[in-house]
C-alpha cells in the first residue's frame, strides 16, 4: 500500500495531471459560461486524458516492467501525441453543426483541439509552454470576443421573396430597391411557382452593417404585394 501511494503521489506523475486538469477546467468554464455544447467537464476530461496518456508514454519503463528485454523497447511519445490529436478530431467534429446557412461550433471545436494540445504539453512536462498556452487560449476566447464585436464586419443574408404573379416587380426593379437600402446583391434568381400563380425572387445580399438588412425586412413587411419572404442571416 505504501509503495502504491508513493508511486501515485509521485510529483512526476501527479503534477502534470493536476496542471492539465486546471487548465482544461479554466478553458471549459469559459465555454460553458457562453452556453457552448462542450463545456467545463468536457474540456477538463479532455486535458486530463491527454496528459494521462502522455505521462504513461513518457514513463513507459515504469509500467512495462524489468522482465521485458531492453532492446525491444521503443519509447516514442510523439506517436502517442499523434494518436491523441487524431481522436480529438472526431470529438471536435461532433460539436460542429449547421443551422440553415449558418455553421455553429467552430470556435468550440478549436478550443477542444487547443485543450488537447495543452494537456499533451502538461503530460510531457513542458510546463512553461503549457501554462503560456492556457493563458493565451483564455485571452483569445474571452478577450478577443470584445475585439471581434468591434471589428467592422460585412453582413450577409440569403433572401427569398414571393409575389403574386401579376404584382411581382422585375429583377432590375428589385435590384434597384435593394441598392437604395444600401444592399449589394448577387445575380437574382427567379422562379415560377404553383402552376404560374406566384413568382419567387432569391439572392444573397451584403451590407456593411446589420441595420440595412433590418430595413429590408421592415420594408417587405409593409409591402402588401409581398406574399411571403424569408431572410436568413449567414453570420448572425
PyMOL commands that set and color helices and strands:
alter all, ss='L'
color gray80, all
select helices_A, chain A and resi 2-8+11-33+40-58+60-64+70-72+77-94+106-123+127-150+165-167+171-180+210-222
alter helices_A, ss='H'
color red, helices_A
select strands_A, chain A and resi 97-99+102-104+155-164+184-185+189-193+198-207+226-233
alter strands_A, ss='S'
color yellow, strands_A
deselect
rebuild
show_as cartoon
